[in-house]
């Protein structure tokens, strides 16, 4: 029976199977009722009847609470796949969800469980995604908190990412002007301008509903300081973009250093679509060097590998 690993996120469905993987933009807050249809499509495309599922989409505001979200997602998965396994926050793989809250935000657990099974022992796991960053210290076992709230407090979950984060959240001011707290531009615009991502990597909606060319991105970024592109100039927009990138790297470097020092770790294992950021600021082992493109959707890939053996 062909197997799949599926990471059901709030903005993306990440899918990994034998020799094939996809990141599918699927904003749960708008498309929840189409989840079953999309899962059927994935099942057909991959020829899979068995799936290992982790999720974070239960936080989407289409659901009244996390329990409702987890039950909804689990039900849709079980209606589509003949055999479904879920992973709880303690690393247990099960077909049955008794306490839904134990399965909330469990995707990073899959990554750690797989890496431990591969023989890695003492490391800081860093997953830089479209929306968030996970910083998970491991010394033969997980040392981080197990809920998002506690991880936020301990800076083990940083709520910014490569694509969907508003620029004003990352960069507070430019040339002494505070960036406007309006949804004018996102970090995908920044990374298009500085050349780190291509147009096809910008796989979410743009704030103004317009294009994803570098010029389109520059026009959005200029608005973050109440300017149009002609007024601010391309050179200053590029300068702002590089400052935003630098600010993100600075935050990551500080938090990674804190974790390494606190837990006396020497190895950083990095993955995610933003893995490239650490190459500029920290020595680390990029998981793409070992697992290739699977690094971009590592929890889904890890879950695929874990359930493949069952």
N, C-alpha and C positions, 0 to 999 in steps of 0.2 A: 504494500500500500504506500503510495507516494505521500511524503510528508511536507508540511509547510510550517514556517514560523511566521507569526503575524503580530506586529506591534500596533495596536489600535490607539492612535494618538488623537489629541484634540483637533489637530490640523492635517495630519497625514496618516495614511495606512502604509506601513512598511512591511514588505513581504519578502521572504527568502525561501527558496526551495533548492532543489538539486540543479546547480548550474544556471540558476536564474534568480533575479531579485528586482524589486521595484519600490520606488517611493511614489505614492499616489496622493496628490493633494486632495484631501477630503475633509473640508471644514465641518466637523461634527455638529457645531452649533446651528448650521444651516441644512445639513444633509442627513441627519440621523435616520430619518424614515427611509432613506435609500441604502442604508447599510447592508441589509440582507441581499438586495439586488447586486450591490458591488461585490459582496463576498461570494455570491454565486459566480459572478464573472471571473473573480480571482481563482476560484476552485476549478472552473473550466479551463482557464488559461494555463494553469499549472498541472492539470490532471491529477489533483490531490483530493483525497477523501479524509486525510488525517491532518490535524492542525494543532500546533502549540500556540497558545494565545497569551499575551501580556497586554496590559492596557494602562493608559493615562487619561483617556477621553471621558472617563466618568466625571471629570471636573467641568466639562462643557456645560454652559448655562442653559442648554436645552433640557437638562435633567434637573429635577427638584433638589436632589442630593446625590451623593456618591453611590449610595446603595441602589437607588433607582438606576443610575447609569451603569453600574456593574452588572446588574441583573439584565438590563436591556441588551447590553453588548454580548453577554454570555449566551442569552437566549437566541440571538440572531446567529451566533457562531454555531450553536448546537443544532439549529434548524438547517444549516447549510452543509456542515461536515459530518461524516459518518462517525468519526472519532475525534473528540476535542479534549485537549489537556490545558489546564490553567496553572499558573504559577503564583503562589502566595508570597508575601514579603519575608517569609522565613526560608524560602527556597524550596518549598514542597511542591511537587508536581502532582496534580490531582484532576480527576474528571468531575469532581463535585465541589460546588461552592456552597459551603455551609454558612460561613460568616463573610459576607461580601466585602466588608472593610479590610479584611486580611489580604485582598487582592488588588487594592487600590494602589496606583502608581508603582507597579511591580516590574516595569520593564528593565530597569537597571539591575535588578536582582538576577535576571536571566544572564546578563553580560558577566557578572561576577561569578555566578555558578559555573558558567562555561569556562571562564579563565582559570578558575580553581581546578576544574577537571583536566585542563591542559597542563597543569603543573606549576602555574604561577602561584606564588605564595605571599610575598610581602611587596605591596605596590600601592600607588595612588592611581585609581582609575578615573580618567577624565573623558567625558563624552560631551562634545560641543555640538549641539543641534541647532535647528532652525529657531527655537524658542527659548530653550533653557540649557544650562550646563550642569552636569552631575560631577561632583568631586567626592569619590568614595575611597576612604582609606581602608586597606586590607592588610592584616597581619595574620595570615592563615585562616582568618575569618573576617567577616564584615564588622567594621568598627563604627560605622556611621549610624545615625538614627534611621528609623524605618518608615517614618511618615514625612510627607512633604513639609508640613508645618514645622516639625522639629528640625528637619534638614535645612529649611530656610533660616531658622534661628542660629544654626551652627555653621552657616555658610557652606553647607555641603550641596545645596541646591541654589544656584544663582539664576535668577529669572531674567536672563537676556540670552540672545542667540544670534545666529548669523543672518537670519532672514527677517523675522516678523517683529522684532523689537523696535519700537519708536526710537528715532535717533536721540530725542531729548532725554531719554532715560539713560543713555550711555554717555553722552557729552553734555555737560551742563551749560557751558558758555563758549562763545567764539568771539575773539577780539573784544572781550569784556561785555558782550551782549549775551544775555541769557537766552538760550534756545526756547522757543515757544512750546508750551505743553499742548500742542495740537497734533492731530494725526496727519501731519504733512508728509513725512518721509520715514522710511524704515531702514534697518541696517542692510537689507538687500540692496537698497539704493547706494549705500556707502561702499559696499564691497564690489558692486558693479563699477563704480567710479574709480576705485583704486586698482581694479583689474584682477581681483582675487576670484571672482566668479563670472561665469558666462551667462548669457541671457537664459539659456535652458536650465541653469541652476536656480534661477529666480522663479521657483515653482509655487508661489503664493500670489494672492491678489495684490495689486499696487494700491496705495492709499487713495489715489485720485481716479483709479479705474483706467488709466492710460497706459502707454507702452512701457517697455523695459529696456529700451536703448539707453546708452550712457547719457545722451542728452535729456531724455525723459527723466532719468534719475537725478541729473543735475538740477533740473527745474524744480523737482520736489524738494531737494535738499536746500536750495536757496530759500524756499519759503519758511524753513525752520528758524530763520532770523528775519522774517518779515520782508524778504526781498524777492524780486524775480531774478532770473538768471542774468539778464542784461544789466541789471543794477549792481548785482554783487560781483559778477565776472566769473568766468570759468576757472581762472587761477585760484580765486578765493574759495570757490566751491570745492575744488580739489584739496585745498589746504584744510578746509573744514572736515572733509572726508577722511583725510589722513589723521587728523587729530582725533576723530571719533574712533577710528581703528586703534590708534595708540592708546586711547583711554580704556578700551575693552581689554587690550593686551595687558595693560598696567594692572587692572583689577584682577584678571586671571593669574598673573604672575604673583601678586601679593597673596592671593588665597591659596594657590598651590604651594608657595613657600611656607605659609603658615601650617598647612597640613603635613608637608614633608618634615618640617622641624618638630611638630607636635608628636607625630607618630614614629619618628626616626626611620623614614622610608627613603630608599635610594632610587627606586624605579618608578617612572611615570609611564603609564600605558594610556595612549590617547586614541580616540576614535571620534566619529561623527563628521558631519559635513564641514565643520569648522576646525577640524584637526590641524589644518595648515597654520593656524594662529600660534600654536605652541612651538612650531619649528623656528619661529622668529624670537621667542622669548625664553624657551626652556629646552634643556636636553630631555628628550623622551623617546620612547619606542612607539612609533606610529603604527597602529595595528593594520593600517593599509599595506604596510611593507610585508606583512605575513598573510593577511586574509583578503587583500585586494579591495575591491569595491564593497565588500561586505562591511567594511569599516563604517561606511556611511549609514548603515542601518543595523548596527551591531546587535541590539537586543533581539531583533527579529531573526537574524542569522544565528545568534546563540540559542534562541528557543528552538529553531529548526534542528540544530545539532543535538540539543538535549532530548527532544521527543523522537528523533530519528532512531534512537537506540531502544525506545520502549516497545 
